[in-house]
Amino acid sequence: MTIDPSLPALEQLPDAFLIALTDYSAISLSGEEQSKYLQGQVTCDVNETNEHSLTIGAHCNAKGKVLSVFRLLNHKGAHLLLQPKSCLAASLAELQKFGVFAKVDISQSNDLNFYALAGNKAETEIQKIYPQVPDNMTPVVQNGDTTLVYLPGEITRYLLIGPQEQLTKATEPLALTLYSSPLWDLIEITEGFPILEQHALLEYVPQMLNLQAINGISFTKGCYLGQETVARMQYLGKNKRALYSLTTHQGTAQSGNIVEQQLGENWRKAGDILTAYRADSGQTYIQAVLTTDIAADTPLRIKEQPQTSLSVATLPYSLAK
């Protein structure tokens, strides 16, 4: 299948389409103590997972700073931590460093490929090619060597995880447009799911990335790496930053750019851009971590491009958790 290089805006997305997630991979943990070991390393409750569950979590260092944000699922008995390749190496190295003391095998899943089937009619399309399809009650199902994952949201999405040959063979009969990995980032930005690139590693605690709002932190599971910082942020109200979705029709945004807010006649730093997606139409969608005291009508701009005016988009969840 040939990848379509176009970058559509949100309102231009087809009713059903495919995305080749070439910028994503997974860390695999298998072995007798895979769950016990992972439980002490990440923010989510691994003991509550099973072969059909989908869980969001973060991997932090001892100071509670985030190395990676992932989706945790089961694939053929192993734990998979699906995440961007840009943060995988650092997270993998840390997990392997401490994993030598446990009965667990930890590696990158180089034998797996990742597709997404998305859109308003994605459910209809996936039912054409698989006898068993995941849903909100059973978000992860196995079809032979392929794992299917259901992601609820403003845009319905399914993940297809397995060998490249099988994914191609299964999806070709649908004759859907296959887009490149950046389109996935557009949807993640819209859904308010944090995307960490290299420059943002170890810069934020989980709450600054809205992990508490998307059920990515368990506050009852017990000890894990960085837990003291995460708990202190939650219960002492020390967090003053959050993940935002922004849009602009002007200029271009780059990951690492600074967002400024206007205060009277002056401008001061409001936060940093994590990632951005620029559609062919010129519309740019931005994910940024900003201070939480920004009023709805506060003018925002990109420091590196002062002429660029930014608008705050509404996230599909509440930060009140």
N, C-alpha and C positions, 0 to 999 in steps of 0.2 A: 504494500500500500504506500502511496506517495503522500508525504506530508504537505498540506496546504500552508504556505508561508504567510498568508494574510493574518492580520491582527484585528478582528472585529471589535466594535464597541459593544457594550452590554446589550443595548437594544437591537443590535444586529445579529444576535446569536440565533442559529437555526433551532427548530423544534427538537432536533436530536442531532448530536454530533459526537465525535471521538476526539480524544486528546492523547498523544503519545507523551507520557511523563518521563522524558529522557533526562530531566534535571533532578529526578527523584530516585531514591534507592531505599534500602532498609537494612537495619542491623538485625541479625538473627541470633537468638539465644536458645540453646537447646541443652538438654542434659538433666540429670537427676535433680539438681538444685536450681534450675533456671528461674522458677518463680520466686523462690526464697531469696536468691541473690538480687534479682531485679527489684523486688519489693523494697530493699534497703537503699536503692539508688535513685528512684524516681518519685515524682509528686503524686502519682495516681496509685490507687489500691490494686495491686496486681493480684492479690488473693481473691478479689471479687470477679476476676475475669474467667471466661470459659471459652470453649471452641467457637461459640457463636456471638461473642461479645465484641464490641468496639469501644475503645477507651482512649481518651485524650490525656496526655501527660507531658511533663517536662523533665529533663535531666539537668541537674544543677551541680555546681561545685560546692565545696564545704561552706562557702560564704553565701550560698543561696542565689548565685548569679547563673543565668540559664545558658547551658551549652547547646541544647536542642529542644525543640518542641516537636512532638511526634503523635502519630496515631498508632495505638497498640492493638494488634490483632493476632489471631492464631492461624498459622499456615502449616498444615501437616504435622502438628504437634509441637512446633517451635513458636516462640514469641517473635513477632516481627514488629520493629519500631520504624514505621514509614516516615521519612523526612527528606528534606532537600539534601542533595549531595554536598552543598556548600557548608553544611554544619556537621555532616555525618562523620568525617574523619576525626574531628576533635572529640566528639562524643564516644566514638568507637574506641579510641585510644584510652580514654578514661575508664570505660567499662572493662576493657581488657586488662588494664593495670591492676584493678582490684579483683578481677575475676579469677586470677590465678589461685586464689585461696578457696575457691568454691568448685563444686563439680558441675561446671557449665562450660559449654563451647560458645564462643562469641565471635562472630565474623560478619562481614558485609555480604548481603545476598546477591552475589554477582550473577547467579544463574536465573534470577527472576527479572521479568520485565513488568512494567506497570502502564496500563491504559485506563482512561476514564471514558465512560459513556454518560453523557449529560444532556439536559434539556427537558422541556415540558413533556415530551413524548419518549423520554429515555426508558421508562418502565415498559412501554409497549414494545420497544425495540429489543430490549434485553430478553424479554420473554420469548422472542422468536428464536433465540440461539441457545438458551439454557433451560433445562427442565425445572431446575430449582433456583429461585431468585430471592435474594435477601430483601428484608423490609425493616420497618421500624422496630418490630418486635424481635426479629432475628436478623441483625445487621450483617452477620458474616456467615456464609455458607460455602461448602466445598463442592465443586463439580469436577471430579477426577483430580488432575494435578493443578487445576485452576481454582483460586480463591476469589469469591465475589464479595464485595463490601458495599453496603448501602449507606450513603451520606445524606441525611435529610437537610433541608435548607431552602432558601429562596429559589435556588436552582437545583433540581433533583440531580444527584450524581451517583454513579456506581463506579467502583474501582474493580478492575480486572487484573489479577495478579497471577502470573505463571510464566512458563517458557514462551519466548517470542513466537515460535512457530505455531503454538496452540492459540495464542491470542490473535494472530493474523488470520489463521484458518477460521476461527469462530466469528470474527467481526467482518471479514470481507463480504459475505453475502448481504450484509445490511446496506452496503453502498452508501455509507455516510461519509461526510467530510472529516478527514483526520487532520486536526490542528497540532501545532507544536506546543511544547510545554509552557511557554509564557501565558497561554490562555487559561491554564489552571490557576496561575497567580491572580489573574483578573477575578476569578470566582472566589478565591480565598480572600482577597482584599474585600470584596463585596460582602462575604459572609463573616468577616471579622476574625479570621483564623490567622494567627501570626506566622509570618515567613521570615526566618532568620537567615541572613546572609553572613558571610565571613566577618565583615566589619562590625556586626552587632553581637558577636559571641561574647559572653561574660560581661555584658553591659547592663542587663536588666534582671530584676527579680520577676518571678512568674506573674505577680499581680499587675506589673507594668505592661504585660502582654495580654491582659484580660483572661488569664487562665482560670481564675476563680469564677468567671462569668460563663465559661463554656465547659464547666465540670471537669477541669483539668487538674484540680488539686483536691486531695482528700485531707481533711483536717482531723480525721479520726483514726488513721491507719497506724500511727506510731512513728518511730524514728526512720529517717532517711537522710541522705546527704543534703545538707542545706536547710533542713526542716526548721531549725531555730529562727533563721532569718525570715522564712516564709510565714511562720506563725506570728512572729512579732509584727510583720507588716499588716497581717490580717486583723489582729486583735488590739493593737495599739494605734491603728489608724495612721501609720507613718507613710503610707504610699501616697505620693502626690502626682503620679503619672499614670497614663492609660494609653491603650491602643486606639487609634482613630483611623477612619477611612475618609480620604479627601479626594476632591476632583478639581480639575482645571481644564480650560480649553486653550490655555496660553503656555507657550514654551514647552520645555521638557524637564522632567524630574529624574534625578539619579539617586540610587541608594546611597545613603551617607550625607545627602544634602541637609542643610539646616532649615527648619521652619521657624519663621519669626512672627510675632504678634505685635500689633500696634497698640501703644500705650500713649495716648495724647498725640504729640508730634513725633514721638520716638518709637523705635522698634527694638524689641529685645527677643532673645531666643525663647522659643516655645517648646522645641523638641527636635527630633531627628527623623529623617525618612528611612524606613526599613527597606522598602522596595516600591517599585512603580511599574505600571503597565501603560504604554502609550498605544492607543488604537490607531489604525490607519487614517481614521477620520480626524485625528488631532486631539481627541478627548484623552486625557490622562487620568488614571486612577492611582491613588497613592495610599500606601499604608505607613503610618508614622506613629511614634510614641511622643505624646505631648503632655504638657502639664494639665492637670484636671480642673484648673480654675479659669479656663477659657470660656468666656461668654459666647452665646450663640451668634451674636452679631459682631464679634471681634474680628477685624480685618487680619487676614493671614497671608503670608507670602513666602516664597523661597528666597533665602538670603542670597544665594548665588545667582538668582534671576529676579531682581526686585520688582520687575514689571509683572510677574506672575501672581495673580490673585487666586487664592484657594478657597474652596467651599467645603464645609464639613458635611459628609454624608451620614445618614442614619444607619446605625448598626442594627442587625436583626435580633439583638438581645439586650438585656438590662445589665448595667454595671453595679446594681444595688446589692449583689450577692456578697 
